[in-house]
Amino acid sequence: EALLLRAVHIVGATLDAAEAALEDGVGFVLGAGAHHSFADRGRGFCVFNDIAIAARKLLTDRTATRVAVLDCDVHQG
């Protein structure tokens, strides 16, 4: 239950950052990065792919016609 709540908050934060990017020209999320999941299943601690959800929402709503993602994810090992 706690993992699901965490995942929902991550997606919400990413959606907020995407909206901020449209309004202000840039948006950041420091606590997200749950983008390793697939469309049909999670992977690792990533229940939902927050970046894909935000991009799809912007494109579906026609709020954006293109989406760029800068992934600064650092993996150790």
N, CA, C and O atoms as a DFTB+ gen file, in Angstrom:
308 C
 N C O
     1  1       0.827      -1.197       0.000
     2  2       0.000       0.000       0.000
     3  2       0.871       1.261       0.000
     4  3       0.581       2.220      -0.715
     5  1       1.926       1.254       0.794
     6  2       2.820       2.416       0.861
     7  2       3.553       2.626      -0.466
     8  3       3.764       3.762      -0.891
     9  1       3.936       1.530      -1.115
    10  2       4.617       1.643      -2.405
    11  2       3.697       2.239      -3.466
    12  3       4.132       3.048      -4.285
    13  1       2.427       1.842      -3.451
    14  2       1.457       2.403      -4.400
    15  2       1.256       3.894      -4.142
    16  3       1.216       4.685      -5.085
    17  1       1.131       4.281      -2.880
    18  2       0.966       5.700      -2.542
    19  2       2.180       6.503      -2.996
    20  3       2.036       7.609      -3.519
    21  1       3.369       5.950      -2.798
    22  2       4.603       6.610      -3.256
    23  2       4.565       6.791      -4.776
    24  3       4.907       7.857      -5.289
    25  1       4.150       5.750      -5.486
    26  2       4.108       5.805      -6.948
    27  2       3.128       6.853      -7.440
    28  3       3.422       7.565      -8.401
    29  1       1.986       6.962      -6.811
    30  2       0.978       7.952      -7.200
    31  2       1.504       9.367      -6.973
    32  3       1.275      10.253      -7.795
    33  1       2.201       9.580      -5.874
    34  2       2.775      10.905      -5.593
    35  2       3.873      11.260      -6.599
    36  3       3.992      12.413      -7.013
    37  1       4.666      10.274      -6.986
    38  2       5.717      10.518      -7.976
    39  2       5.108      10.947      -9.304
    40  3       5.571      11.904      -9.924
    41  1       4.078      10.246      -9.736
    42  2       3.413      10.609     -10.998
    43  2       2.831      12.013     -10.895
    44  3       2.954      12.800     -11.834
    45  1       2.207      12.337      -9.782
    46  2       1.643      13.678      -9.585
    47  2       2.704      14.761      -9.643
    48  3       2.486      15.816     -10.239
    49  1       3.845      14.508      -9.030
    50  2       4.936      15.490      -9.046
    51  2       5.478      15.681     -10.460
    52  3       5.806      16.800     -10.855
    53  1       5.570      14.608     -11.212
    54  2       6.053      14.709     -12.582
    55  2       5.064      15.462     -13.458
    56  3       5.464      16.261     -14.304
    57  1       3.774      15.209     -13.260
    58  2       2.754      15.970     -13.989
    59  2       2.833      17.452     -13.649
    60  3       2.716      18.297     -14.537
    61  1       3.030      17.777     -12.370
    62  2       3.179      19.179     -11.958
    63  2       4.401      19.816     -12.612
    64  3       4.344      20.965     -13.049
    65  1       5.503      19.076     -12.681
    66  2       6.721      19.610     -13.304
    67  2       6.523      19.840     -14.796
    68  3       7.039      20.808     -15.354
    69  1       5.776      18.950     -15.437
    70  2       5.503      19.130     -16.871
    71  2       4.670      20.383     -17.107
    72  3       4.921      21.131     -18.052
    73  1       3.688      20.611     -16.256
    74  2       2.868      21.823     -16.374
    75  2       3.702      23.068     -16.089
    76  3       3.533      24.091     -16.752
    77  1       4.597      22.989     -15.113
    78  2       5.477      24.110     -14.810
    79  2       6.393      24.410     -15.992
    80  3       6.669      25.573     -16.289
    81  1       6.858      23.374     -16.657
    82  2       7.725      23.566     -17.819
    83  2       6.982      24.302     -18.930
    84  3       7.563      25.138     -19.622
    85  1       5.716      23.995     -19.096
    86  2       4.928      24.689     -20.118
    87  2       4.707      26.151     -19.752
    88  3       4.727      27.024     -20.619
    89  1       4.497      26.411     -18.476
    90  2       4.234      27.788     -18.021
    91  2       5.512      28.616     -17.906
    92  3       5.540      29.784     -18.295
    93  1       6.569      28.006     -17.371
    94  2       7.776      28.757     -17.032
    95  2       8.970      28.462     -17.941
    96  3       9.995      29.139     -17.852
    97  1       8.849      27.469     -18.806
    98  2       9.945      27.122     -19.692
    99  2      10.813      25.992     -19.193
   100  3      11.617      25.450     -19.951
   101  1      10.669      25.622     -17.924
   102  2      11.462      24.529     -17.362
   103  2      10.723      23.956     -16.151
   104  3      10.032      24.677     -15.430
   105  1      10.879      22.669     -15.946
   106  2      10.283      22.025     -14.782
   107  2      11.207      20.930     -14.284
   108  3      11.843      20.239     -15.081
   109  1      11.285      20.768     -12.979
   110  2      12.176      19.773     -12.370
   111  2      11.418      18.928     -11.361
   112  3      10.480      19.390     -10.712
   113  1      11.846      17.686     -11.247
   114  2      11.371      16.805     -10.183
   115  2      12.605      16.115      -9.626
   116  3      13.292      15.384     -10.340
   117  1      12.881      16.347      -8.369
   118  2      14.058      15.724      -7.763
   119  2      13.746      14.362      -7.147
   120  3      14.637      13.525      -7.002
   121  1      12.496      14.144      -6.790
   122  2      12.157      12.905      -6.101
   123  2      11.482      11.878      -6.974
   124  3      10.928      10.909      -6.457
   125  1      11.509      12.052      -8.264
   126  2      10.825      11.095      -9.141
   127  2      11.850      10.190      -9.803
   128  3      12.770       9.704      -9.146
   129  1      11.697       9.968     -11.073
   130  2      12.616       9.098     -11.783
   131  2      12.176       7.648     -11.782
   132  3      12.997       6.743     -11.935
   133  1      10.883       7.427     -11.609
   134  2      10.351       6.060     -11.609
   135  2      10.035       5.651     -13.038
   136  3       8.923       5.211     -13.330
   137  1      10.992       5.792     -13.913
   138  2      10.753       5.616     -15.340
   139  2      11.257       4.288     -15.886
   140  3      11.362       4.126     -17.102
   141  1      11.565       3.353     -15.031
   142  2      12.087       2.077     -15.507
   143  2      10.994       1.040     -15.748
   144  3      11.284      -0.059     -16.220
   145  1       9.761       1.367     -15.437
   146  2       8.681       0.419     -15.659
   147  2       8.259       0.418     -17.116
   148  3       8.605       1.316     -17.884
   149  1       7.513      -0.594     -17.475
   150  2       7.027      -0.749     -18.844
   151  2       5.535      -0.404     -18.885
   152  3       4.926      -0.171     -17.841
   153  1       4.958      -0.371     -20.059
   154  2       3.542      -0.036     -20.209
   155  2       2.644      -1.067     -19.533
   156  3       1.559      -0.726     -19.062
   157  1       3.081      -2.310     -19.480
   158  2       2.225      -3.372     -18.941
   159  2       2.693      -3.947     -17.608
   160  3       2.048      -4.845     -17.067
   161  1       3.814      -3.440     -17.065
   162  2       4.296      -3.969     -15.791
   163  2       5.347      -3.041     -15.185
   164  3       6.026      -2.290     -15.885
   165  1       5.455      -3.120     -13.872
   166  2       6.482      -2.372     -13.175
   167  2       7.821      -3.071     -13.275
   168  3       7.921      -4.201     -13.753
   169  1       8.846      -2.380     -12.815
   170  2      10.191      -2.955     -12.805
   171  2      10.963      -2.340     -11.655
   172  3      10.998      -1.119     -11.506
   173  1      11.569      -3.165     -10.858
   174  2      12.284      -2.673      -9.699
   175  2      11.315      -1.987      -8.749
   176  3      10.276      -2.554      -8.408
   177  1      11.634      -0.796      -8.325
   178  2      10.749      -0.024      -7.465
   179  2       9.837       0.900      -8.269
   180  3       9.123       1.718      -7.690
   181  1       9.851       0.781      -9.570
   182  2       9.052       1.640     -10.443
   183  2       7.724       0.963     -10.758
   184  3       7.664       0.040     -11.571
   185  1       6.662       1.429     -10.109
   186  2       5.336       0.867     -10.318
   187  2       4.742       1.413     -11.612
   188  3       4.194       0.662     -12.418
   189  1       4.856       2.727     -11.804
   190  2       4.367       3.404     -12.999
   191  2       5.526       4.161     -13.629
   192  3       6.455       4.562     -12.928
   193  1       5.486       4.361     -14.931
   194  2       6.496       5.150     -15.624
   195  2       6.016       6.600     -15.631
   196  3       5.245       7.010     -16.499
   197  1       6.487       7.366     -14.647
   198  2       6.000       8.732     -14.457
   199  2       6.268       9.630     -15.663
   200  3       5.434      10.465     -16.013
   201  1       7.413       9.464     -16.290
   202  2       7.753      10.304     -17.437
   203  2       6.844       9.989     -18.622
   204  3       6.358      10.899     -19.295
   205  1       6.618       8.711     -18.875
   206  2       5.742       8.315     -19.978
   207  2       4.311       8.783     -19.747
   208  3       3.640       9.213     -20.686
   209  1       3.841       8.704     -18.514
   210  2       2.480       9.159     -18.201
   211  2       2.353      10.653     -18.455
   212  3       1.381      11.096     -19.068
   213  1       3.325      11.436     -17.991
   214  2       3.275      12.886     -18.196
   215  2       3.355      13.238     -19.678
   216  3       2.608      14.093     -20.154
   217  1       4.250      12.586     -20.404
   218  2       4.386      12.863     -21.835
   219  2       3.105      12.510     -22.578
   220  3       2.637      13.278     -23.419
   221  1       2.541      11.350     -22.269
   222  2       1.312      10.930     -22.941
   223  2       0.160      11.886     -22.638
   224  3      -0.645      12.189     -23.519
   225  1       0.081      12.364     -21.390
   226  2      -0.990      13.299     -21.025
   227  2      -0.865      14.590     -21.817
   228  3      -1.855      15.085     -22.355
   229  1       0.343      15.142     -21.895
   230  2       0.551      16.382     -22.635
   231  2       0.208      16.214     -24.114
   232  3      -0.404      17.094     -24.719
   233  1       0.602      15.086     -24.687
   234  2       0.343      14.843     -26.099
   235  2      -1.134      14.543     -26.359
   236  3      -1.691      14.998     -27.358
   237  1      -1.761      13.787     -25.476
   238  2      -3.180      13.438     -25.636
   239  2      -4.070      14.664     -25.477
   240  3      -5.030      14.851     -26.224
   241  1      -3.733      15.502     -24.484
   242  2      -4.506      16.734     -24.249
   243  2      -4.210      17.799     -25.292
   244  3      -4.857      18.846     -25.321
   245  1      -3.233      17.532     -26.145
   246  2      -2.756      18.482     -27.155
   247  2      -2.219      19.773     -26.518
   248  3      -2.222      20.847     -27.119
   249  1      -1.759      19.611     -25.275
   250  2      -1.091      20.708     -24.586
   251  2       0.297      20.911     -25.182
   252  3       0.835      22.019     -25.175
   253  1       0.861      19.834     -25.695
   254  2       2.173      19.878     -26.335
   255  2       2.125      19.027     -27.599
   256  3       1.353      18.073     -27.696
   257  1       2.958      19.388     -28.553
   258  2       3.057      18.580     -29.772
   259  2       4.334      17.748     -29.774
   260  3       4.453      16.782     -30.526
   261  1       5.285      18.129     -28.929
   262  2       6.535      17.388     -28.769
   263  2       6.913      17.418     -27.303
   264  3       6.577      18.359     -26.584
   265  1       7.607      16.393     -26.868
   266  2       8.070      16.316     -25.481
   267  2       9.532      15.902     -25.488
   268  3       9.899      14.918     -26.130
   269  1      10.368      16.649     -24.777
   270  2      11.774      16.292     -24.617
   271  2      12.024      15.943     -23.155
   272  3      11.499      16.593     -22.251
   273  1      12.817      14.928     -22.939
   274  2      13.136      14.483     -21.584
   275  2      14.647      14.458     -21.439
   276  3      15.347      13.866     -22.261
   277  1      15.145      15.099     -20.400
   278  2      16.560      15.053     -20.061
   279  2      16.689      14.161     -18.840
   280  3      16.296      14.555     -17.742
   281  1      17.227      12.982     -19.013
   282  2      17.348      12.007     -17.934
   283  2      18.714      12.150     -17.288
   284  3      19.735      11.840     -17.902
   285  1      18.730      12.614     -16.064
   286  2      19.978      12.780     -15.322
   287  2      20.134      11.676     -14.285
   288  3      20.820      11.855     -13.279
   289  1      19.508      10.554     -14.527
   290  2      19.533       9.411     -13.633
   291  2      20.948       8.850     -13.538
   292  3      21.585       8.589     -14.558
   293  1      21.429       8.669     -12.337
   294  2      22.771       8.152     -12.129
   295  2      22.668       6.755     -11.525
   296  3      22.051       6.566     -10.476
   297  1      23.266       5.797     -12.187
   298  2      23.290       4.420     -11.679
   299  2      24.707       4.095     -11.224
   300  3      25.683       4.379     -11.918
   301  1      24.793       3.508     -10.074
   302  2      26.080       3.112      -9.535
   303  2      26.247       1.607      -9.726
   304  3      25.632       0.815      -9.013
   305  1      27.068       1.221     -10.677
   306  2      27.338      -0.206     -10.841
   307  2      26.665      -0.823     -12.016
   308  3      26.817      -2.020     -12.256
